[in-house]
Amino acid sequence: MVLCGIAVGALAGAGISLIKLLADPDNQLPAITFWLMGSLAGIKRGDVWAAAPAILAGLVPLMLLRWRIGLLALGDDEARSLGINAGAVRVVVVTAATLMTAAAVSMAGVIGWVGLMVPHMLRPLTGPRFDRLLPAAILGGASFMLLVDLAARMLARQEIPLGILTAVLGAPVFVLLLARSAAEWRN
């Protein structure tokens, strides 16, 4: 799965590079570059209304399946013994998450690390149950993005792209998660 993600990411990166190469350097290229760094500054109400159906179409199945998603952590055999079709649930989850992500990225650009940091920061508060983590992550992610956007507008004269700030915050969190995981594995 990781290798597939790397391959798709490399192909998408090549496509973006081609678009940047063919873009008008005076008008289109700066807009593409800024979108790649992520920002909430250019989002209009119409953009939100245009993306809302896709986000809701992804959110509804995730909320309805949230307790089943938590059972996937037990493994396929255990989930099957509890009456869960693990393959079907995975397809629905990946499709819904992809739809929501695509809608959000189409508006705000590429803002990474939020989906990794926020759930891991909230898991000590919500416990291991995914049915509690999902609503907390939705509210926590939105609150986190508001704080990052506020910081992006206040830290410098020119707004700092959100993707840069979330990467500066996310990389150390990821290293800490890896270190903690390695320490737990050794014990």
PEQUI-V826697 format. One record per residue. RES is the residue in three letters. OMEGA is omega as a letter, one per 20 degrees, with the letter a starting at -180 (none if undefined). D_LAST is the distance of its C-alpha to the last C-alpha in whole Angstrom. Layout:
# PEQUI-V826697
[[RES OMEGA D_LAST] [RES OMEGA D_LAST]]
This chain:
# PEQUI-V826697
[[MET r 27] [VAL r 26] [LEU r 29] [CYS r 31] [GLY r 31] [ILE a 31] [ALA r 34] [VAL r 36] [GLY r 35] [ALA r 36] [LEU r 39] [ALA r 40] [GLY r 39] [ALA r 42] [GLY r 44] [ILE r 44] [SER r 45] [LEU r 48] [ILE r 49] [LYS r 48] [LEU a 51] [LEU a 53] [ALA r 53] [ASP a 56] [PRO a 55] [ASP a 57] [ASN a 56] [GLN a 53] [LEU r 51] [PRO r 50] [ALA r 49] [ILE a 47] [THR a 45] [PHE r 45] [TRP r 44] [LEU r 41] [MET r 39] [GLY r 40] [SER r 42] [LEU a 43] [ALA a 46] [GLY a 48] [ILE r 48] [LYS r 51] [ARG r 51] [GLY r 52] [ASP a 49] [VAL r 47] [TRP r 50] [ALA a 50] [ALA a 46] [ALA r 46] [PRO r 47] [ALA r 44] [ILE r 41] [LEU r 42] [ALA r 43] [GLY a 39] [LEU a 38] [VAL r 40] [PRO r 38] [LEU r 34] [MET a 35] [LEU a 37] [LEU a 34] [ARG r 31] [TRP r 30] [ARG r 30] [ILE r 28] [GLY r 25] [LEU r 25] [LEU r 25] [ALA r 21] [LEU a 21] [GLY a 22] [ASP a 26] [ASP r 27] [GLU r 25] [ALA r 27] [ARG r 30] [SER r 30] [LEU r 31] [GLY a 34] [ILE r 32] [ASN a 33] [ALA a 30] [GLY a 32] [ALA r 35] [VAL r 33] [ARG r 31] [VAL r 34] [VAL a 36] [VAL a 33] [VAL r 33] [THR a 37] [ALA a 37] [ALA r 34] [THR r 36] [LEU r 39] [MET a 38] [THR a 36] [ALA r 40] [ALA r 42] [ALA a 40] [VAL r 40] [SER r 43] [MET a 44] [ALA a 42] [GLY a 41] [VAL r 37] [ILE a 35] [GLY r 31] [TRP a 28] [VAL a 29] [GLY r 28] [LEU a 24] [MET a 24] [VAL r 26] [PRO r 24] [HIS r 21] [MET a 22] [LEU a 24] [ARG r 21] [PRO r 20] [LEU a 24] [THR a 24] [GLY a 21] [PRO a 20] [ARG a 24] [PHE a 25] [ASP r 29] [ARG a 28] [LEU a 26] [LEU r 29] [PRO r 32] [ALA r 30] [ALA r 29] [ILE r 33] [LEU r 34] [GLY r 31] [GLY r 32] [ALA r 35] [SER r 35] [PHE a 33] [MET r 35] [LEU r 38] [LEU r 36] [VAL r 36] [ASP r 39] [LEU r 41] [ALA a 39] [ALA a 40] [ARG a 44] [MET a 43] [LEU a 42] [ALA r 44] [ARG r 48] [GLN a 47] [GLU r 45] [ILE r 41] [PRO a 40] [LEU r 37] [GLY r 35] [ILE a 35] [LEU a 34] [THR r 31] [ALA r 30] [VAL r 30] [LEU a 28] [GLY a 26] [ALA r 25] [PRO r 23] [VAL r 21] [PHE r 20] [VAL r 19] [LEU r 17] [LEU r 15] [LEU r 14] [ALA r 13] [ARG r 11] [SER r 10] [ALA r 9] [ALA r 6] [GLU a 5] [TRP r 5] [ARG a 4] [ASN none 0]]
